[in-house]
């Protein structure tokens, strides 16, 4: 009788429940969306109960739709969005909405932390990268200064993974990959308690640490009832979305990298080295307990396509003759010449981490003329994200000395053949799209659990489990125009960064003034 792992990919806007066998094959999937709240400018919050409801409901639906018996489920595990802050008191009661990764409220706290180390430049030399308002430590300091009652009541904070593990098992933990974006010693695998004290945080409020491959408990009676699973079903720790996706991409060997194109995007490499972060790239822990994970994230990739679909293709989205708006957009992109007639789009809708760390930068269409059509704007969006990925790939290769002869691509973007060809042409790299690319995070979590259960002896043994479905070779005839436009794209940031800063600092000042007036 076949045995299965139920893996949940808990993203920013939707949870995907995936039924995976021990060889990484997907046998069923279902999803449920939830809401992001934006109560103030640059704030982004979610209700943790929404994650839990999505996880339990999709598990029950998955069992119903596949007919799999709960007795054939080996374990439950999670791949989750990272950098979430979920304050919990000693009784396990939630104290406020979760502050999620997209939130940028803690810019002042980030600056204060860096001033503790003289200035941002010196801090970057020490830590490998500058801090911004989206980072976890500044947000914890924001909680301490702006909501002190909640901070003092907080027994500990959990991230998204930790909260779901707690609801599943009653145990409060944080897994190494999730913890590493807050601050752990990557060699000793311990919290940086001395640093936390120095900047004014209480180390006691950081939960116990576990590995991604660890069993962190079993489903409690109440949780099992909500899941429709057996009480005592093992719960494996899982990992953050990016480290899980790396495993799901099959790029698990030394110095192997992958590209993710989902709502956000990233370029990442698994390595035994612990490279110091720079140029917007950071080193966190890998899902593999023996390796680190060089990770350079761009904040909005597929989100840019979603935006242009929502804003410029509204009528097509509701047209019953067009069942898949993204397939329709792919067809339209193919009608526009390479380079979009020299129209450039910058995909920095929520600020940026990599290739440039700048909370103030925003998206723009550059060189727009009356000759450009809606479809030119559309193709420019596809190309703009590809330019950003090329910039990050060049940083990984030149600054960190990790050659990437091919790009293994996962995420919803990997389903778009035109986008994959654009990426191959812009980067001049062979692009490999894997099977079930949108489920790579959940498949990766399931394979991590399989290692933890002893089904595979190591992460290296997973190398040939994930299959490549399509390969895209770069087209030489497009090299010259894309090289030219890429360098213009890079120039655009240098020319406009002060403009973005002045404009968005004014925006935030106006927002603050309006807040004071409303009081």
Backbone torsions as a table, in degrees:
resi	resn	phi	psi	omega
1	UNK	NA	128.7	-179.3
2	UNK	-64.5	147.1	177.2
3	UNK	-116.5	150.9	-171.8
4	UNK	-135.2	159.3	172.8
5	UNK	-119.1	133.2	174.1
6	UNK	-98.2	116.4	-178.2
7	UNK	-117.2	133.9	179.1
8	UNK	-109.3	128.4	175.0
9	UNK	-103.4	98.2	-172.1
10	UNK	-95.6	95.6	-175.4
11	UNK	-93.7	-163.8	-177.0
12	UNK	-72.2	-35.8	-174.1
13	UNK	-123.3	-11.3	-175.1
14	UNK	-154.4	148.4	169.6
15	UNK	-104.1	132.9	174.6
16	UNK	-111.6	121.2	174.1
17	UNK	-97.7	128.6	-174.7
18	UNK	-129.8	132.3	176.1
19	UNK	-95.9	116.5	-172.9
20	UNK	-123.4	134.6	175.1
21	UNK	-83.9	179.3	-173.6
22	UNK	-73.7	-6.4	175.7
23	UNK	-104.6	14.3	175.9
24	UNK	80.9	10.2	179.3
25	UNK	-83.9	135.5	179.1
26	UNK	-85.5	126.6	-178.7
27	UNK	-113.8	-4.6	177.8
28	UNK	177.9	152.7	179.2
29	UNK	-157.5	151.0	172.8
30	UNK	-155.6	164.4	-174.3
31	UNK	-143.9	162.4	176.0
32	UNK	-148.9	128.8	-179.3
33	UNK	-83.3	165.3	171.3
34	UNK	-147.9	174.4	-167.7
35	UNK	-99.0	146.3	165.9
36	UNK	-104.7	131.8	179.3
37	UNK	-100.6	137.2	178.2
38	UNK	-122.2	75.1	-172.8
39	UNK	-68.8	-25.5	179.2
40	UNK	-145.6	167.8	177.9
41	UNK	-56.1	128.1	176.9
42	UNK	72.5	7.3	174.7
43	UNK	-95.9	147.8	174.8
44	UNK	-148.3	119.8	-175.1
45	UNK	-133.5	159.8	173.9
46	UNK	-140.9	157.7	175.3
47	UNK	-88.7	114.9	178.8
48	UNK	-56.0	-30.6	177.6
49	UNK	-62.3	-29.5	177.0
50	UNK	-65.9	-39.7	175.7
51	UNK	-60.8	-47.4	-176.3
52	UNK	-62.7	-44.9	179.0
53	UNK	-62.1	-40.1	178.6
54	UNK	-64.7	-41.1	-179.2
55	UNK	-65.7	-45.9	-177.2
56	UNK	-71.4	-41.2	-179.1
57	UNK	-66.7	-41.3	-179.8
58	UNK	-69.5	-31.0	175.7
59	UNK	-62.7	-47.9	179.8
60	UNK	-61.2	-42.8	179.4
61	UNK	-64.9	-38.0	179.5
62	UNK	-62.4	-43.2	178.0
63	UNK	-65.5	-41.3	179.7
64	UNK	-65.3	-44.2	-175.1
65	UNK	-72.9	-30.7	-178.6
66	UNK	-95.3	-19.4	-178.2
67	UNK	74.0	13.3	179.9
68	UNK	-74.3	135.3	178.7
69	UNK	-76.4	140.5	175.7
70	UNK	-55.1	-27.2	-179.8
71	UNK	-69.6	-16.2	178.9
72	UNK	-97.7	9.0	177.6
73	UNK	-94.9	116.1	-177.4
74	UNK	-71.9	-38.0	-176.2
75	UNK	-170.1	170.1	171.5
76	UNK	-117.8	143.1	178.5
77	UNK	-150.9	169.8	-171.9
78	UNK	-134.9	139.8	163.1
79	UNK	-115.3	126.0	-170.8
80	UNK	-135.3	155.3	168.3
81	UNK	-55.1	145.5	-175.4
82	UNK	-102.3	171.4	174.6
83	UNK	68.6	18.7	174.4
84	UNK	-79.7	150.7	177.3
85	UNK	-125.8	115.4	-177.9
86	UNK	-122.1	99.7	-178.2
87	UNK	-75.1	129.4	-177.2
88	UNK	-125.9	138.4	175.4
89	UNK	-88.3	-177.8	-174.6
90	UNK	-66.4	-18.8	177.2
91	UNK	-92.6	1.2	-179.3
92	UNK	83.8	15.2	-179.1
93	UNK	-86.9	133.0	178.7
94	UNK	-69.5	133.0	-174.2
95	UNK	-98.4	-20.0	178.7
96	UNK	-167.2	170.8	171.4
97	UNK	-58.1	154.8	175.4
98	UNK	-71.9	139.5	170.5
99	UNK	-93.9	116.6	-171.2
100	UNK	-98.5	175.3	-173.6
101	UNK	-58.8	-31.0	-175.1
102	UNK	-73.3	-15.3	-176.0
103	UNK	-69.9	138.5	-175.8
104	UNK	-127.6	33.7	-172.9
105	UNK	-77.5	-16.7	-165.5
106	UNK	-104.5	36.1	179.9
107	UNK	-61.3	-43.8	-179.4
108	UNK	-62.6	-41.5	179.5
109	UNK	-65.8	-36.5	177.0
110	UNK	-61.3	-42.8	179.3
111	UNK	-65.5	-38.7	179.8
112	UNK	-64.2	-41.1	178.1
113	UNK	-61.2	-46.2	-177.3
114	UNK	-66.8	-31.0	176.2
115	UNK	-67.2	-23.5	174.6
116	UNK	-63.3	-21.4	179.1
117	UNK	-111.8	32.0	178.7
118	UNK	84.1	-61.2	178.3
119	UNK	-161.5	178.6	-175.9
120	UNK	-61.7	-38.1	-178.8
121	UNK	-63.9	-46.5	179.6
122	UNK	-65.9	-40.2	177.5
123	UNK	-59.3	-42.9	-179.8
124	UNK	-63.2	-36.8	176.7
125	UNK	-64.4	-35.3	-180.0
126	UNK	-77.5	-47.9	-171.7
127	UNK	-96.7	-16.9	-179.7
128	UNK	99.0	-16.4	179.3
129	UNK	-161.3	155.8	175.4
130	UNK	-77.1	160.7	175.1
131	UNK	-93.6	151.6	171.3
132	UNK	-134.9	178.0	-175.4
133	UNK	-68.2	-7.7	177.9
134	UNK	-92.1	-8.7	-176.8
135	UNK	-77.9	157.2	-171.9
136	UNK	-68.8	-45.1	-177.3
137	UNK	-61.7	-47.1	175.5
138	UNK	-58.2	-35.7	179.6
139	UNK	-68.3	-35.8	175.7
140	UNK	-66.0	-37.9	176.0
141	UNK	-67.7	-36.4	175.0
142	UNK	-60.1	-43.5	179.5
143	UNK	-60.8	-41.1	-178.7
144	UNK	-66.3	-40.1	-175.6
145	UNK	-86.7	-35.5	-174.4
146	UNK	-96.1	-26.2	178.9
147	UNK	-133.3	63.1	-172.7
148	UNK	-61.8	-32.7	179.2
149	UNK	-62.4	-43.6	179.0
150	UNK	-66.1	-43.7	-179.4
151	UNK	-59.5	-44.2	-176.9
152	UNK	-73.2	-30.1	175.3
153	UNK	-74.2	-21.0	-174.1
154	UNK	-67.5	116.6	173.1
155	UNK	-69.5	-45.5	172.4
156	UNK	-160.1	165.9	171.9
157	UNK	-106.1	148.0	175.3
158	UNK	-117.4	157.1	168.7
159	UNK	-93.7	-173.0	-176.0
160	UNK	-61.6	-45.9	178.5
161	UNK	-59.6	-48.0	-178.3
162	UNK	-61.1	-38.0	179.4
163	UNK	-65.0	-43.2	-178.9
164	UNK	-68.9	-36.1	174.2
165	UNK	-63.4	-42.5	178.9
166	UNK	-61.5	-46.2	179.2
167	UNK	-65.1	-29.1	-179.2
168	UNK	-78.6	-37.9	-168.8
169	UNK	-123.8	-19.5	-173.5
170	UNK	87.1	2.2	-178.5
171	UNK	-101.8	134.7	178.3
172	UNK	-99.0	113.8	-178.2
173	UNK	-143.2	170.2	166.7
174	UNK	-138.8	130.7	-176.9
175	UNK	-80.7	153.6	-170.0
176	UNK	-55.3	-44.2	-176.9
177	UNK	-65.1	-42.7	177.9
178	UNK	-65.3	-38.6	-179.4
179	UNK	-68.7	-31.1	-173.5
180	UNK	-68.3	-20.0	176.8
181	UNK	-82.3	-7.8	173.0
182	UNK	-100.0	-34.7	176.5
183	UNK	140.3	92.8	171.2
184	UNK	-129.1	156.9	171.2
185	UNK	-75.9	113.0	-173.0
186	UNK	-66.3	-22.9	178.9
187	UNK	-87.9	-43.2	-177.3
188	UNK	-87.5	-14.9	179.6
189	UNK	61.2	42.9	179.2
190	UNK	-129.5	154.3	174.8
191	UNK	-61.8	148.6	177.0
192	UNK	-84.1	69.4	-170.9
193	UNK	-62.8	-38.1	179.5
194	UNK	-62.8	-40.8	177.5
195	UNK	-65.1	-42.8	-179.4
196	UNK	-59.6	-44.5	179.2
197	UNK	-63.4	-41.6	-177.0
198	UNK	-61.7	-37.5	-178.4
199	UNK	-91.6	-2.7	172.1
200	UNK	104.1	18.2	177.0
201	UNK	-106.6	152.0	-179.5
202	UNK	-89.8	114.2	-179.5
203	UNK	-59.0	-25.1	-179.0
204	UNK	-66.8	-16.8	-179.1
205	UNK	-88.2	4.3	176.6
206	UNK	-98.9	128.0	-172.1
207	UNK	-73.9	166.6	176.5
208	UNK	-60.7	150.7	-175.2
209	UNK	-100.6	145.0	176.1
210	UNK	-138.9	163.9	176.1
211	UNK	-86.1	160.1	178.8
212	UNK	-63.8	-30.1	-175.6
213	UNK	-88.9	0.3	-176.9
214	UNK	-78.9	144.7	166.0
215	UNK	-80.4	123.6	-173.0
216	UNK	-105.6	11.1	179.0
217	UNK	145.0	-169.0	176.6
218	UNK	-131.0	158.9	179.2
219	UNK	-61.7	126.1	175.1
220	UNK	-68.2	168.8	179.7
221	UNK	-59.5	-45.2	-178.9
222	UNK	-65.9	-44.3	-179.9
223	UNK	-64.8	-42.9	179.8
224	UNK	-59.6	-39.6	178.3
225	UNK	-62.9	-41.6	179.5
226	UNK	-69.4	-33.9	178.9
227	UNK	-76.3	-27.5	-170.1
228	UNK	80.6	23.7	-180.0
229	UNK	-114.2	176.4	-178.4
230	UNK	-80.4	138.1	171.9
231	UNK	-58.4	137.1	-179.1
232	UNK	92.0	-1.7	175.3
233	UNK	-60.5	129.4	-178.3
234	UNK	-60.6	145.0	173.0
235	UNK	-117.3	120.9	178.9
236	UNK	-96.8	150.5	-170.2
237	UNK	-61.5	-40.4	-174.6
238	UNK	70.6	-158.6	-175.4
239	UNK	-162.4	180.0	175.0
240	UNK	-66.9	162.0	-173.6
241	UNK	-60.6	-42.8	-177.8
242	UNK	-67.2	-48.3	176.9
243	UNK	-62.8	-35.6	175.7
244	UNK	-65.1	-42.5	-179.5
245	UNK	-62.8	-35.3	177.5
246	UNK	-58.6	-43.7	177.8
247	UNK	-66.2	-42.2	179.3
248	UNK	-67.1	-19.1	176.8
249	UNK	-81.3	-17.3	-174.8
250	UNK	84.7	-2.8	-180.0
251	UNK	-87.1	72.1	-173.2
252	UNK	-109.8	-6.4	-179.7
253	UNK	-80.4	167.7	-179.3
254	UNK	-57.1	126.9	177.2
255	UNK	67.1	15.1	177.1
256	UNK	-86.3	141.0	-176.3
257	UNK	-123.6	165.9	175.8
258	UNK	-146.1	164.9	175.7
259	UNK	-120.6	134.7	174.5
260	UNK	-112.0	131.3	174.9
261	UNK	-126.1	92.0	174.2
262	UNK	-124.8	-140.8	174.4
263	UNK	-56.2	-50.6	169.2
264	UNK	-99.4	-170.2	177.1
265	UNK	-152.6	162.6	177.2
266	UNK	-161.4	162.7	167.8
267	UNK	-120.5	132.9	-175.0
268	UNK	-144.7	150.9	-178.9
269	UNK	-133.9	136.5	175.0
270	UNK	-95.1	132.2	-174.4
271	UNK	-153.6	152.1	173.0
272	UNK	-78.5	-16.7	175.4
273	UNK	-73.9	165.7	172.8
274	UNK	-125.2	72.7	-176.3
275	UNK	-64.5	143.2	177.8
276	UNK	-75.5	133.1	-177.8
277	UNK	-65.3	149.1	174.8
278	UNK	-169.0	165.1	177.6
279	UNK	55.7	34.1	179.1
280	UNK	84.4	-5.9	177.4
281	UNK	-93.7	146.5	-179.3
282	UNK	-131.8	155.0	175.5
283	UNK	-106.7	121.4	176.4
284	UNK	-120.1	-171.6	179.5
285	UNK	-86.2	144.6	174.2
286	UNK	-82.2	161.6	171.6
287	UNK	-63.4	-31.3	173.6
288	UNK	-70.0	118.1	-176.7
289	UNK	-59.1	-16.0	-176.3
290	UNK	-101.0	5.5	-175.0
291	UNK	-135.9	161.6	173.2
292	UNK	-102.5	175.9	-171.4
293	UNK	-140.5	104.5	175.7
294	UNK	-79.5	122.8	-164.8
295	UNK	-136.1	119.0	178.4
296	UNK	-122.9	110.4	-171.9
297	UNK	-104.3	134.5	167.1
298	UNK	-101.7	132.1	-168.1
299	UNK	-66.6	-37.0	-176.9
300	UNK	-134.5	117.5	175.6
301	UNK	-119.5	-83.2	175.7
302	UNK	-60.6	-25.1	177.6
303	UNK	-60.7	-29.7	177.7
304	UNK	-68.8	-39.3	176.4
305	UNK	-67.2	-38.8	177.7
306	UNK	-62.1	-41.7	-179.8
307	UNK	-61.7	-48.9	-176.3
308	UNK	-69.6	-30.3	174.1
309	UNK	-66.3	-42.7	180.0
310	UNK	-66.6	-38.8	-171.6
311	UNK	-92.0	-35.1	-174.1
312	UNK	-111.4	-7.9	-179.6
313	UNK	-128.1	37.7	-176.7
314	UNK	-62.7	-45.4	-176.9
315	UNK	-65.8	-37.8	178.5
316	UNK	-67.0	-33.2	-178.7
317	UNK	-64.2	-30.6	-178.8
318	UNK	-101.3	3.7	179.4
319	UNK	-78.5	118.2	-178.7
320	UNK	-63.1	-18.3	178.4
321	UNK	-78.3	-8.6	-179.7
322	UNK	-119.4	87.5	-175.1
323	UNK	-69.9	-25.7	-176.9
324	UNK	-130.7	103.4	-176.0
325	UNK	-63.8	-32.5	-178.1
326	UNK	-73.5	-35.6	173.9
327	UNK	-64.4	-38.1	177.1
328	UNK	-63.5	-43.7	179.0
329	UNK	-64.5	-37.2	176.0
330	UNK	-58.8	-42.6	179.3
331	UNK	-62.9	-40.8	-178.7
332	UNK	-68.4	-36.7	179.2
333	UNK	-59.9	-37.9	-177.8
334	UNK	-65.6	-16.1	-179.1
335	UNK	-82.9	-11.8	-174.0
336	UNK	-103.0	139.7	-177.5
337	UNK	-67.4	156.0	176.4
338	UNK	-51.3	130.1	178.9
339	UNK	90.3	-1.3	175.9
340	UNK	52.8	37.9	-178.5
341	UNK	53.1	44.9	174.8
342	UNK	64.3	29.8	170.8
343	UNK	-95.5	132.1	-177.8
344	UNK	-120.4	136.3	176.2
345	UNK	-116.7	134.7	175.1
346	UNK	-104.0	118.9	-171.1
347	UNK	-88.4	50.4	-173.7
348	UNK	-110.6	58.2	-169.8
349	UNK	-69.0	-30.1	-178.4
350	UNK	-120.7	33.6	-170.0
351	UNK	80.7	-175.2	-175.2
352	UNK	-148.2	150.6	174.3
353	UNK	-104.4	-53.2	178.8
354	UNK	-138.1	142.6	12.2
355	UNK	-81.6	-6.9	177.1
356	UNK	-128.9	132.1	178.3
357	UNK	-88.5	103.4	-174.1
358	UNK	-155.3	110.7	-179.5
359	UNK	-73.4	-18.8	-175.1
360	UNK	-91.0	-21.0	-175.8
361	UNK	-65.6	150.4	-179.6
362	UNK	-140.2	173.5	-178.6
363	UNK	-77.1	150.6	177.2
364	UNK	-151.1	151.5	164.0
365	UNK	-100.7	123.8	-176.3
366	UNK	-113.3	137.6	179.0
367	UNK	75.0	28.7	179.5
368	UNK	-71.7	131.7	178.6
369	UNK	-129.8	171.5	179.9
370	UNK	-65.5	-16.4	179.9
371	UNK	-81.5	-12.2	-178.7
372	UNK	-83.6	139.6	179.7
373	UNK	-104.8	177.1	175.0
374	UNK	-55.8	-39.8	-177.2
375	UNK	-70.6	-30.5	173.2
376	UNK	-62.1	-43.2	177.3
377	UNK	-60.7	-40.3	-179.0
378	UNK	-62.7	-50.7	-179.1
379	UNK	-64.0	-35.9	178.3
380	UNK	-60.4	-33.2	176.9
381	UNK	-66.4	-47.6	176.8
382	UNK	-55.6	-45.7	-176.1
383	UNK	-71.4	-37.3	-180.0
384	UNK	-60.9	-41.9	176.4
385	UNK	-64.0	-39.5	178.5
386	UNK	-64.2	-38.8	175.8
387	UNK	-60.6	-42.1	179.9
388	UNK	-62.9	-42.5	178.4
389	UNK	-64.1	-42.1	178.1
390	UNK	-60.1	-42.7	179.6
391	UNK	-58.4	-44.4	179.8
392	UNK	-66.8	-42.9	178.5
393	UNK	-58.6	-41.9	179.0
394	UNK	-64.5	-36.4	175.8
395	UNK	-63.2	-45.6	-180.0
396	UNK	-61.0	-40.8	-177.4
397	UNK	-76.0	-45.2	-172.5
398	UNK	-86.4	-41.1	-176.5
399	UNK	-84.6	-32.3	-176.0
400	UNK	-109.9	-6.2	176.1
401	UNK	62.8	38.9	172.1
402	UNK	-109.9	100.9	177.8
403	UNK	-67.5	135.7	179.9
404	UNK	-122.1	82.6	-177.7
405	UNK	-67.4	-22.5	177.3
406	UNK	-140.4	153.2	179.2
407	UNK	-112.7	111.3	174.2
408	UNK	-82.9	118.2	-170.5
409	UNK	-113.0	135.0	177.3
410	UNK	-131.5	175.7	-177.5
411	UNK	94.8	169.9	-177.2
412	UNK	-58.1	-30.6	179.7
413	UNK	-61.5	-26.7	-178.6
414	UNK	-68.6	-13.2	177.0
415	UNK	-79.5	-15.3	-176.7
416	UNK	-91.3	104.7	179.6
417	UNK	-60.6	-43.4	177.3
418	UNK	-60.6	-39.3	-179.5
419	UNK	-67.6	-39.8	178.6
420	UNK	-65.4	-37.4	177.6
421	UNK	-68.7	-39.8	176.0
422	UNK	-60.9	-43.3	179.8
423	UNK	-62.5	-42.8	177.9
424	UNK	-62.5	-43.1	-178.5
425	UNK	-68.8	-41.9	-178.8
426	UNK	-67.2	-43.5	-176.3
427	UNK	-86.8	-17.3	-172.9
428	UNK	56.7	40.6	177.3
429	UNK	-122.5	151.8	169.3
430	UNK	-69.5	130.2	-178.6
431	UNK	-111.1	128.9	-179.5
432	UNK	-117.0	120.3	177.4
433	UNK	-100.2	128.2	-174.7
434	UNK	-85.8	164.6	172.9
435	UNK	-67.7	142.4	-179.5
436	UNK	51.2	54.7	-173.0
437	UNK	-64.5	-30.3	-179.1
438	UNK	-76.1	-14.9	179.2
439	UNK	-101.8	10.6	-175.1
440	UNK	-59.6	-37.5	179.6
441	UNK	-63.9	-46.4	179.7
442	UNK	-68.9	-41.8	177.3
443	UNK	-61.1	-42.1	177.5
444	UNK	-60.5	-43.8	178.0
445	UNK	-60.8	-41.6	179.1
446	UNK	-63.9	-40.6	179.6
447	UNK	-70.3	-33.9	173.7
448	UNK	-61.0	-45.4	177.9
449	UNK	-61.3	-38.2	179.7
450	UNK	-63.2	-37.3	174.3
451	UNK	-64.6	-44.8	179.6
452	UNK	-61.8	-32.7	179.4
453	UNK	-82.0	-5.4	178.9
454	UNK	87.3	7.9	179.6
455	UNK	-70.2	-34.9	173.4
456	UNK	-119.8	142.0	-175.6
457	UNK	-75.3	-21.4	-175.9
458	UNK	-163.1	171.6	176.0
459	UNK	-70.1	-33.1	178.2
460	UNK	-59.4	-29.8	-179.6
461	UNK	-68.9	-13.6	-179.9
462	UNK	-86.1	-5.8	-170.3
463	UNK	-55.5	-39.9	-176.5
464	UNK	-100.8	9.1	179.8
465	UNK	-76.8	-40.5	-177.4
466	UNK	-84.6	130.5	-175.5
467	UNK	-103.0	141.6	173.1
468	UNK	-84.4	133.0	-177.5
469	UNK	-98.5	-39.4	-178.4
470	UNK	-141.7	146.8	179.1
471	UNK	-123.7	135.4	-179.4
472	UNK	-120.7	120.8	178.6
473	UNK	-93.8	141.4	178.0
474	UNK	-65.6	141.4	-179.9
475	UNK	-95.4	117.7	-173.6
476	UNK	-60.0	-33.2	-176.3
477	UNK	-67.3	-15.0	179.5
478	UNK	-98.3	-3.4	-174.6
479	UNK	-60.1	-49.0	-171.9
480	UNK	-62.7	-47.6	-177.4
481	UNK	-67.3	-38.4	-179.5
482	UNK	-72.7	-33.9	174.7
483	UNK	-60.8	-44.7	-178.9
484	UNK	-63.2	-46.9	-178.0
485	UNK	-69.4	-34.2	178.4
486	UNK	-62.4	-44.3	-179.8
487	UNK	-67.3	-33.9	174.2
488	UNK	-65.9	-37.8	176.6
489	UNK	-59.6	-45.7	177.9
490	UNK	-63.2	-41.4	179.5
491	UNK	-61.3	-33.5	-176.0
492	UNK	-59.0	-41.1	-179.3
493	UNK	-63.9	-46.7	179.0
494	UNK	-59.3	-34.8	-178.6
495	UNK	-77.0	-28.7	-170.0
496	UNK	-110.9	-6.2	-172.1
497	UNK	-61.4	-38.4	178.9
498	UNK	-68.1	-37.2	176.6
499	UNK	-60.3	-48.8	179.1
500	UNK	-59.4	-41.8	-177.6
501	UNK	-64.1	-48.4	-179.8
502	UNK	-61.2	-44.1	-175.7
503	UNK	-65.5	-45.4	-174.8
504	UNK	-81.5	-24.7	170.7
505	UNK	-67.0	-38.5	175.3
506	UNK	-63.2	-41.7	179.9
507	UNK	-59.4	-44.9	-179.5
508	UNK	-68.0	-36.2	178.2
509	UNK	-65.4	-40.4	177.3
510	UNK	-64.7	-41.7	179.6
511	UNK	-62.0	-40.6	178.9
512	UNK	-66.3	-39.9	178.7
513	UNK	-63.0	-43.5	178.8
514	UNK	-62.0	-37.1	178.2
515	UNK	-62.9	-44.2	-179.4
516	UNK	-65.5	-40.7	179.8
517	UNK	-64.0	-39.3	-177.7
518	UNK	-66.3	-24.5	178.4
519	UNK	-70.0	NA	NA
